[in-house]
Amino acid sequence: MGSVSPAELDRRIERLQALRDRRIALDRERKRKKDARRKIVLGGGLLRLIREGDRQAAEVAARVIRDVPPRDRKLFAEEAG
């Protein structure tokens, strides 16, 4: 093995840092997508229970809806009517 120049070492370090940054970003994106999917599945299950007449589910949904920002609360206005 020959000696590696400082410039080559710098290039290798930059490539490894870029690879690390990409992997961190991909991991963050995977976690975000998993979290969004969990919310969708849970919300869908709660809505199904409400449609089936589950009072407790309806009460939980009402409590959650009361605590969300007004712009998000509008999403549920047509369901209440």
GIGI-V332910 format. One record per residue. N is the residue number from 0. RES is the residue in three letters. PHI is phi in whole degrees, -180 to 180 (* if undefined). Layout:
n=N res=RES phi=PHI
n=N res=RES phi=PHI
This chain:
n=0 res=MET phi=*
n=1 res=GLY phi=-89
n=2 res=SER phi=-77
n=3 res=VAL phi=-102
n=4 res=SER phi=-72
n=5 res=PRO phi=-58
n=6 res=ALA phi=-65
n=7 res=GLU phi=-66
n=8 res=LEU phi=-61
n=9 res=ASP phi=-61
n=10 res=ARG phi=-64
n=11 res=ARG phi=-63
n=12 res=ILE phi=-61
n=13 res=GLU phi=-61
n=14 res=ARG phi=-62
n=15 res=LEU phi=-66
n=16 res=GLN phi=-65
n=17 res=ALA phi=-65
n=18 res=LEU phi=-62
n=19 res=ARG phi=-61
n=20 res=ASP phi=-62
n=21 res=ARG phi=-64
n=22 res=ARG phi=-67
n=23 res=ILE phi=-63
n=24 res=ALA phi=-64
n=25 res=LEU phi=-64
n=26 res=ASP phi=-63
n=27 res=ARG phi=-61
n=28 res=GLU phi=-65
n=29 res=ARG phi=-61
n=30 res=LYS phi=-64
n=31 res=ARG phi=-64
n=32 res=LYS phi=-65
n=33 res=LYS phi=-64
n=34 res=ASP phi=-63
n=35 res=ALA phi=-62
n=36 res=ARG phi=-63
n=37 res=ARG phi=-60
n=38 res=LYS phi=-64
n=39 res=ILE phi=-64
n=40 res=VAL phi=-64
n=41 res=LEU phi=-64
n=42 res=GLY phi=-62
n=43 res=GLY phi=-62
n=44 res=GLY phi=-64
n=45 res=LEU phi=-65
n=46 res=LEU phi=-63
n=47 res=ARG phi=-62
n=48 res=LEU phi=-61
n=49 res=ILE phi=-63
n=50 res=ARG phi=-61
n=51 res=GLU phi=-83
n=52 res=GLY phi=92
n=53 res=ASP phi=-73
n=54 res=ARG phi=-65
n=55 res=GLN phi=-62
n=56 res=ALA phi=-62
n=57 res=ALA phi=-64
n=58 res=GLU phi=-66
n=59 res=VAL phi=-62
n=60 res=ALA phi=-60
n=61 res=ALA phi=-62
n=62 res=ARG phi=-64
n=63 res=VAL phi=-65
n=64 res=ILE phi=-62
n=65 res=ARG phi=-62
n=66 res=ASP phi=-95
n=67 res=VAL phi=-91
n=68 res=PRO phi=-59
n=69 res=PRO phi=-52
n=70 res=ARG phi=-65
n=71 res=ASP phi=-80
n=72 res=ARG phi=-61
n=73 res=LYS phi=-59
n=74 res=LEU phi=-60
n=75 res=PHE phi=-104
n=76 res=ALA phi=-61
n=77 res=GLU phi=-70
n=78 res=GLU phi=-69
n=79 res=ALA phi=-74
n=80 res=GLY phi=-79
